[in-house]
Amino acid sequence: MKPHPFISPLALLCNFVLLYLLYFLCRVVYILEFWDIYSAGWSQLSLGSLLSGGFRFDTSAIIYTNLLYAILLLLPWPLKWKNSHAWHITTKCVFVVGNMLMLIINLVDTVYSRYTGRRTTWTFFSEFAQENNLGNIFFIELWNHWYLVLVGFAFLAILIWGYTDYRQSNKPKPYYLTHCLYPLLFLPLSIIGMRGGASTAIRPITISNANQYVNEPSQAAIVLNTPFSLIRTMGKTTFTDPQYFTQNELDNLYTPIHNEGMNAPANFQFSTFNFQLNKNVVILIVESLAREYIGFYNSYPCHTPFLDSLISHSLTFSQSYANGRKSIDAMPSILSGIPMFVEPFILTSYSLNNVSGIAGELSKVGYSTAFFHGAENSSMGFQAFARSTGFAHYYGRSEYNEDPHFGGMNDFDGTWAIWDEEFLQFFAQKLDQLPQPFCSALFTATSHHPFVVPERYRQTFHQEGHPMYTCIRYVDHALQHFFHTASQMPWFQNTLFVITADHTNHTERPEYANPLGNYSVPIIIYDPSATLPRGVSDVVAQQTDIMPTLLNLVGYPYPYIAFGIDLLSTSADDSWALHYNNGIYQFVRHNRALFFDGEQTVGYQSLIPDTLPPADNTNDLQLLKAIVQSYMQRMVDNRLVVE
């Protein structure tokens, strides 16, 4: 190999410039892939800010991932090594292979981010640690996104042919002198690059810093890159007490403890609805059932005729939100009143804390409890979490396969789980065998990537556009079949049903393609006995409200912890919802939204068209801070149950 005439530092600089170009091209590919989401607000973004932010995060990632390469080039290794053909080949391989892996990670995340709304973090590896079908999913996506494979090969060619080799001095004295100086120059520059700035007042940049370059948290992924997100979240302590208030101030502002004093509260639902501790509770968590897909909430044709009819006989809410963007965010939110802040609770070390849950609380007063999910029993850690929060029984794919009344593996969708229609029928039959009163939850699976339905229904429910629409039509049919079966059973009239989604999914409508719309899911409370009021409430609802609402409805008398409200005894003005979106807390009140980065307000807007938010956001900000501080304290101190 003939060495390139550049000395080591210049060769390193040239190759770093090459990487900046490729990271920039990755960002272009990412934007084009998500253009349906970013196009609406693109004209309001500053190109200069995007380039500046991208350069800052790319610099950090490039230096972190090329430290070994820089060490090989700059340190005063023995001269005969540095001049050998093998050393030149080794340094080039380290550069090409290491950086190609980073570029592949960026391209893969271009696909995966569609389902999470953010760049992938280190918890991804915990989230899917027990899944054995990822190879199948990977090859399906490889086929569907063949053009990204071509982009990957193009990047590899650019890395190989654009690589700048180095020229090395044959004179020992100047060689060892200069190569003792090069690291001394590179070290401070690399520290500055990895930290994201030279000022001592600047903390090392994190994912949340991306928000200073964009207008909305959902746009933060534009300036980030996936290697940076993985590096910055690897082995990090997830929760810390922000210490906004003294303990006395915090206790006066907010507490997540409900039913304090060991006495059933005398609020209006008990005297009005007269429920007692014998009412069954069924929670249906429907995969990816966004409000965008449901006709009842929208003025355009949708995909859920059965749900539209059921909602008209139910209580629902004009504003209702998920607390996260992943299935593993929904489980703690819905079943334990624990929202997703910073990282999914299930994937943090704090998941070993003592945790309250609706099943565990109701089991104290004689309820039988069971959780259902048609996937492999260890999938997504659902079984472990269900057990930790008090579900005595778990029914997954294994239990379904063992039941001779059903089709076993003939009803497996080939990727994730038992088809929803069959598993919901299994659910209904098992509920009929549970001692009353019971509390049960089911998590559906069909309306999930790779977006397929049983062969017999592919024409019946086919819908033009995104394949999710066909899935939603099928799931609506499966729910109709379930409720028809359940209505024939003796426990039906004595049961409260809640229907919600784990998170949103594919978005096309502009009214949902925004930071709040990305969390808009239905929350539906259906009471076949018609004891509950029906209609649309103006109370702001979120997943963490489901547990306190149901416990208060059935007259649960003991104190418990949940970061939500009782939707039936809270006024619209006092209701709220809170999400954590790419480093920003999004706090929704009745008619306004506050955006907070943990240190300062970064946005405050009215949710009523053509009106301004209140001039003073102090009360909203105080409550938001109090909720966050209480959450962080209780996580760190393991105080998620009432002693």
Secondary structure, DSSP 8 states (H G I E B T S, - for coil): ----SS-HHHHHHHHHHHHHHHHHHHHHHHHHHTHHHHTTTGGGS-HHHHHHHHHHHHHHHHHHHTHHHHHHHHS---HHHHTSHHHHHHHHHHHHHHHHHHHHHHHHHHHHHHHHSS---TTHHHHTTT-S-HHHHHHHHHHHTHHHHHHHHHHHHHHHHH-------S-HHHHHHHHHHHHHHHHHHHHHHHHT-S-TTS----GGGGGGGSSSGGGHHHH--HHHHHHHHTT---------S-HHHHHHH---EESTTSS----HHHHHH---TT-EEEEEEETT--GGG-GGG-SS--S-HHHHHHHTTSEEEEEEE-S-SSHHHHHHHHHH-----SS-GGGSGGGGS-B--HHHHHHTTT-EEEEEESB-TTGGGHHHHHHHTT-SEEE-HHHHHH-TTS-GGGGB-SSSBB-HHHHHHHHHHHHHHS-SSEEEEEE--SSSTT----GGGTTTT--SSSHHHHHHHHHHHHHHHHHHHHTTSTTGGGEEEEEEES------STTTSSTTGGGB--EEEE-TT--S--EEEEEEEEGGGHHHHHHHHTT--S-EE-SS--TTSS-GGG--EEEEETTEEEEE-SSEEEEE-SSSEEEEEESSTT----S--HHHHHHHHHHHHHHHHHHHHT-BS--
